[in-house]
């Protein structure tokens, strides 16, 4: 379900725990987070993981971060260029 609202700002998070998902998440890597209010209510984040697809993970596995605009743009260009 890779539908992101066009008017919402991209969100990013750093993985701080991949113990249950070592094949899907890399420790200390920045991931794009997609808006998902229902997931947030359940304590989860919708993250584009190593598969290139978005999945739900426990929110406490991540720390949300604000990237400088140049980094954010570069991240989004390389993420969607593939």
C-alpha positions in Angstrom: 0.0 0.0 0.0 2.4 2.7 -1.2 -0.1 5.5 -1.3 1.3 8.6 0.3 -0.7 11.8 0.5 0.9 14.3 -1.9 0.4 17.3 0.6 2.1 15.6 3.5 5.8 16.2 4.1 8.0 13.1 3.9 9.0 11.6 7.2 12.1 9.7 8.1 13.3 7.5 10.9 16.5 5.8 12.0 16.3 2.1 12.9 17.5 1.6 16.5 16.4 -2.1 16.9 16.2 -4.7 14.2 16.4 -7.8 16.5 13.2 -9.3 15.2 13.6 -8.3 11.6 17.4 -8.5 10.7 16.6 -9.3 7.0 14.2 -6.4 6.6 15.8 -3.6 8.7 19.4 -2.4 9.0 20.4 -1.0 12.3 21.2 2.7 12.3 19.8 3.1 8.7 17.4 5.9 7.7 14.1 4.7 6.4 11.2 6.6 4.9 8.0 6.5 7.0 4.6 6.7 5.3 1.6 8.3 7.1 -0.7 5.7 8.6 -2.9 6.9 11.5 -4.3 3.5 12.3 -0.8 2.0 12.6 0.2 4.9 14.9 -2.8 4.2 17.2 -1.5 0.6 17.5 2.1 1.8 18.2 3.4 1.0 14.8 5.1 2.8 11.9 4.6 2.1 8.2 8.2 2.0 6.9 9.6 1.3 3.4 12.1 -1.5 4.3 14.9 -3.3 2.6 12.4 -5.0 0.2 11.4 -1.6 -1.2 7.8 -2.2 0.0 6.1 -0.6 3.0 5.4 -2.7 6.1 4.4 -2.1 9.7 7.0 -2.3 12.4 6.9 -1.4 16.1 7.4 2.4 16.5 9.9 1.9 19.3 12.3 0.3 16.7 12.8 3.8 15.3 13.5 7.4 16.2 11.9 9.9 13.9 14.4 12.4 12.5 14.2 15.7 10.5 16.6 15.6 7.6 18.1 18.7 6.0 16.2 19.5 2.8 19.1 18.6 0.5 19.5 15.2 2.2 15.7 14.6 2.0 15.7 15.4 -1.7 18.6 13.2 -2.4 17.1 10.4 -0.4 13.8 10.6 -2.2 15.4 10.8 -5.6 17.5 7.6 -5.0 14.6 5.8 -3.4 12.2 6.3 -6.3 14.8 6.1 -9.1 15.0 2.3 -8.8 
